[in-house]
Amino acid sequence: MNIFNDIQSVRDQVNRWKQDGLTIGFVPTMGNLHDGHLQLVQQAKQHVDRVVVSIFVNPMQFNQANDFSAYPRTLENDIALLDDASVDVLFVPQDDELYPVDQKKTTKVIVPGLSDMLEGECRPGHFTGVTTIVCKLFNIVQPDIVCFGEKDFQQLMLVRRMVAELNMPITILAVATRREADGLAMSSRNNRLDGEQRSKAPVIYQVLTGVYKQIKQGIRDYSRLEQDAVTKLTNSGFVVEYVAIRRSSDLALPVPGDSNLVILTAARLGDIRLIDNIPLSINPDLG
Ligand code: PAF
């Protein structure tokens, strides 16, 4: 695996591959890799000839300085994992090359509406940071396909919209959330949970699964289901930011006739913020 820290080296390598007629897959990450990331790499490998992974803890998407500084950085271990996974290029950009202009003054990519609800409402500015860095990385790597995890459901939707509305010639592949044996969605943040928090964390998935089953059984009083889920999580020690049952195409409130939904949540254990979701399809004629 080649490791590049500068933009030109990535461009040169990608150009050589393109001249040879090879297709390129890309997996953008912030490092501290786990099996969920490796699954994205495996998916990419199934579709393309060469795979590029980036590791960059993007300051623009952190709305709290302590969250940014506490974000786990495990580059050596990440390199070993990516090497084992036969990734072709790892791009570890330098801050000042990616952000030559002060973040407050630099050009930004904003996906209006979708950026401001749910995660965006709880973390103002977060999604502008995400779409800006993702756009920059796409311009550098120029991939044919990019893999994103469904765990960050809203992020995936934003990236899809950005790609469509900015006419980027890129296919976005969604990869199902990878879970621990007890149901906890894999996340780099899980490493920061202490023993007690780790034993509570799977309750998120249990509660979401409970909501899923009730919707599947035909219950359509979504605000009641959301409120019950908040109560269950709160009683288990979480500080809940939201539980929301939304239409999966645009995260709007579901209306009769909708058949594709998603149940989303964000909840904190101590200062660790966990998110999860379950997409589901329903029979619109029930209820
Ligand atoms: O999902 C992530 O890890 C980040 O938001 C991403 C897409 C790498 C952008 O920094």
Residues whose N, C-alpha, C, O or C-beta is under 5 A from the ligand:
A	BS01	PAF	P28 T29 M30 F56 N58 V130 I133
